[in-house]
Amino acid sequence: MKKQVVSVKPIRSLEDALNRCQSLGMRLSRQRRFILELLWTEQEHLSAREIYDRLNRAGKAIGHTSVYQNLEALSHQGIIECIERSDGRLYGNISDAHSHVNCIDTNQLLDVQIELPEELIRQVEAQTGVRIVEYQINFFGYRSEQSPPPAESATDPGAIA
């Protein structure tokens, strides 16, 4: 018996996120709303600590445990994004497939919607024997013009072996 895949509408707004919570039977507590509103307002990736601090500074009293539990529930249900990094988890409002630009000098993580040419996807499939159904690309770069020079290549005649 073939497993049927159910297509789910992407979450594109705070209203979509709240509706998805309701359709999944999740309780829309005051704390959960605070977190979703913050992520949709700020439009950036934040750590649980940053979310806690920003909400409390805004006068929206919420405990550490409540922040962590709600972030876990929301990311587990695919309503928000959770990204594992070496310095901890970051949470963002876009939950469907997308790519990121990692800004090395500011440590920012920026969302970007990018579509690869079909020819490139077919080339990857041919090389790997895997049918691509979704992809994410991570770009790395510097925002400032004062970025470090590129590392010398081993083919550079002046390079030390």
Buried (B, 14 or more C-beta within 10 A) or exposed (E): EEEEEEEEEEBEEBEBBBBBBEEEEBEEEEBBBBBBBBBBEBEBBBBBEBBBEBBBEEEBEBEEEBBBEBBBBBBEBBBBBBBEEEEEBBBBBBBEEBBBBBBEEEEEBBBEEEEEEEEEBEEEEEEEEEEEEEBEEEEEEEEEEEEEEEEEEEEEEEEEE
